Amino acid sequence: MSDAVFMVMMAMFGGAIRVSTPFLLVALGETLTEKTGRINLGLEGNLVLGAMVAYATSYSTGSPWLGVLAAAGTGTVLSAGHGWICKLPKVNDIAVGIAFMTLGTGLAFFFGKPFIQPTAPRLDAIELGNWSSNPQVQQALKINPLFFVGLALAVVLWWMLKNTRWGLIIRMTGDNAAAARAMGISVDRVRLVATAAGGSLAGIAGAFLSLYYPGSWNESLSSGQGLMAVALVIFARWSPIRCVWAALLFGASGALGPALQSIGISKGYYFFNAAPYILTLIIMVLSARSQKAAHEVPGELSIVK
Amino acid sequence: MSLPSASSVARPHRKPRLDPRSLALIEASVIPMGALLASALIFSLFLLMLGKDPIRFFSLVWTGGVASSFSIQNTLQRAAPLILTGLAFAVPARIGMTLLGAEGALVLGGLASALIAIPMMLGGWPVWLGLPIMALTAMAVGGAWVGLAGWLRHYRGVNETISSLLLTYIAVAIMNFLVEGVFRDPGSTNKASTMPLGPDWRVGDIPGTSVHWGLATGLIIAALLWVLMERTTFGFSARIAGGNLRAAQAQGLPVGRLAVASCAIAGACAGLAGFFEVAAVHGQANASLAAQYGFTGILVAFLARQNPLAVVPVAFLFGALAASGGLIQRRMEMPDATMLVLQGIIFVTLLTSESLYGRLPFLSVSQAGDRT
């Protein structure tokens, strides 16, 4: 294997994990929300606002993990607002999501202005590559703990949905709200809690963006990850485990441009930037009418009706 | 023993002062106005919490947006693209589609018109022929771009909200790719742009004003689309399909063609806005095209309740907000994102107010009619 190919492969590997982490966290949050039969398109707003709050908190307290916590809290509050409005009659959850995208982004840009210049303490990575003398391998195996948090959450979420009472309540609410109501389940409350919890994960994803990779706060920090994650959930057919693979695939497509740049191929930079969007679109076209998806979709979900 | 009359049994409270149609119209005006008022209050609280003076804020909006003929022209200038992008959201919304593709269609339409102008300018074509070709190109490209989302929705079952937003991201990437690459004008050193249009290749202003012809075009198109949606078979079929897709299919309406056509019309409107941004405002295509007009248009359309005629005054309102943005930034030392926060608050309040339809006691007759 030639050196250049090895370098690209290692950069792709490390990059895929780095880029996929926010996708994974948002997608898991959205999976939880959509399993209850509601869709939250506002997670992009959570992501951007979470990134700003995390950065500001880390800057003023010196503790990046406190920043992650603050981002999770912000995401919870924002999505609780979404969940609360959506339980009113005649309100369309997709439109409310767009509104919260605007509100979250607006608040982040408004309060984030003073934090564009200063440098905040960032999250540390776990260095798993010290056994190798190769700097590229070391670089690729520097992995942020939040990635492992995402992996663990995926397994926990999968197990919870499948085996626990809560999981059954969530699935039932998403598949047939009328039946859930007949069982005495408060459909609105289940959806509110699931939306808020999903929002907290999107907030954490934002913290990852501003405190680890790319690791600074500015207004072009997010490039639609929060929205692509919604498409990713459909592609992963509402399974937390498949979300992991899908997020890694997205991560790899996002890492392609920078990886090629690392060996000096910078032509078509903007084209490679667009790769994740094009990939998402192709995947949506391919997965839209699949029989499997039709079988696994939560019955109450407005987006597939 | 006399029987009560049939009407008093069916509707004991009914006092028919107004017919349901006018009541629905009043309801559709009162509720959004109330939502705007509520947003202003919430935003005032937000300002008070930050130690800013809300009265000063709204008086600056007045000064910067409507007080002088200069500010009115500034407002109209910014309202012009908002009318077109508002229409771009409103038309497909009537058939039940939520499209976020206007920004992408605007960018690509503007880019296409700037690119097709280059050979025509170099070839010495007459301007009276060239400008319409540029406008039509922008409309065709925008229409095809958003039409693709409609096609994918209907024939492949791809959710149009997400696909149209992805198409917007892709459009911006395509524009950056071409403007920074092959079509970059060597003269554009600060900001990569396409070749500038010659002075006589620009769209001028409406005589006596400094507002370009995009405004007049927007007004005409809003009126045409109102006729299309309210007074033609096309609009009627589209509204049926938006109300109940299955019923429309059962009636044999060409639902797929209606969906694609609505999206194509939407994209053509946004593309036309892009043409005016290039030919009347910037004089070339560059990253300034992605100025969020497409996204603000979504809010414009929601506030207008997807009515093409109502889009016009609402676009003026947001044009005024945008026009006063700079003044507020300087005088009150607030970031440019202030307007985005206000937009977000209006948007959320407005959607919350949707649940009031049919529940206002003094308008209760309309409830018996078309609402469920």
Chai-1 contact restraints between the chains, C-beta under 6 A:
chainA,res_idxA,chainB,res_idxB,connection_type,confidence,min_distance_angstrom,max_distance_angstrom,comment,restraint_id
A,I85,B,T352,contact,1.0,0.0,6.0,A-B,restraint_1
A,L88,B,S355,contact,1.0,0.0,6.0,A-B,restraint_2
A,P89,B,S355,contact,1.0,0.0,6.0,A-B,restraint_3
A,K90,B,E354,contact,1.0,0.0,6.0,A-B,restraint_4
A,K90,B,S355,contact,1.0,0.0,6.0,A-B,restraint_5
A,V91,B,E354,contact,1.0,0.0,6.0,A-B,restraint_6
A,V91,B,S355,contact,1.0,0.0,6.0,A-B,restraint_7
A,I94,B,T98,contact,1.0,0.0,6.0,A-B,restraint_8
A,I94,B,T161,contact,1.0,0.0,6.0,A-B,restraint_9
A,A95,B,L351,contact,1.0,0.0,6.0,A-B,restraint_10
A,V96,B,L351,contact,1.0,0.0,6.0,A-B,restraint_11
A,A99,B,F347,contact,1.0,0.0,6.0,A-B,restraint_12
A,A99,B,V348,contact,1.0,0.0,6.0,A-B,restraint_13
A,A99,B,L351,contact,1.0,0.0,6.0,A-B,restraint_14
A,T102,B,Q343,contact,1.0,0.0,6.0,A-B,restraint_15
A,T102,B,G344,contact,1.0,0.0,6.0,A-B,restraint_16
A,T102,B,F347,contact,1.0,0.0,6.0,A-B,restraint_17
A,L103,B,G344,contact,1.0,0.0,6.0,A-B,restraint_18
A,L103,B,V348,contact,1.0,0.0,6.0,A-B,restraint_19
A,G106,B,A337,contact,1.0,0.0,6.0,A-B,restraint_20
A,G106,B,L340,contact,1.0,0.0,6.0,A-B,restraint_21
A,G106,B,V341,contact,1.0,0.0,6.0,A-B,restraint_22
A,G106,B,G344,contact,1.0,0.0,6.0,A-B,restraint_23
A,L107,B,V341,contact,1.0,0.0,6.0,A-B,restraint_24
A,F109,B,A337,contact,1.0,0.0,6.0,A-B,restraint_25
A,F110,B,P335,contact,1.0,0.0,6.0,A-B,restraint_26
A,F110,B,A337,contact,1.0,0.0,6.0,A-B,restraint_27
A,F110,B,V341,contact,1.0,0.0,6.0,A-B,restraint_28
A,K113,B,P335,contact,1.0,0.0,6.0,A-B,restraint_29
A,G224,B,Y169,contact,1.0,0.0,6.0,A-B,restraint_30
A,L227,B,L165,contact,1.0,0.0,6.0,A-B,restraint_31
A,A231,B,I162,contact,1.0,0.0,6.0,A-B,restraint_32
A,Y270,B,A173,contact,1.0,0.0,6.0,A-B,restraint_33
A,Y270,B,N176,contact,1.0,0.0,6.0,A-B,restraint_34
A,Y270,B,F177,contact,1.0,0.0,6.0,A-B,restraint_35
A,F271,B,F177,contact,1.0,0.0,6.0,A-B,restraint_36
A,N273,B,A173,contact,1.0,0.0,6.0,A-B,restraint_37
A,A274,B,I170,contact,1.0,0.0,6.0,A-B,restraint_38
A,A274,B,A173,contact,1.0,0.0,6.0,A-B,restraint_39
A,Y277,B,L166,contact,1.0,0.0,6.0,A-B,restraint_40
A,Y277,B,Y169,contact,1.0,0.0,6.0,A-B,restraint_41
A,Y277,B,I170,contact,1.0,0.0,6.0,A-B,restraint_42
A,T280,B,L166,contact,1.0,0.0,6.0,A-B,restraint_43
A,L281,B,L166,contact,1.0,0.0,6.0,A-B,restraint_44
A,M284,B,V158,contact,1.0,0.0,6.0,A-B,restraint_45
A,V285,B,R156,contact,1.0,0.0,6.0,A-B,restraint_46
A,V285,B,V158,contact,1.0,0.0,6.0,A-B,restraint_47
A,A288,B,R156,contact,1.0,0.0,6.0,A-B,restraint_48
A,A288,B,G157,contact,1.0,0.0,6.0,A-B,restraint_49
A,A288,B,V158,contact,1.0,0.0,6.0,A-B,restraint_50
A,R289,B,G157,contact,1.0,0.0,6.0,A-B,restraint_51
A,I303,B,N159,contact,1.0,0.0,6.0,A-B,restraint_52
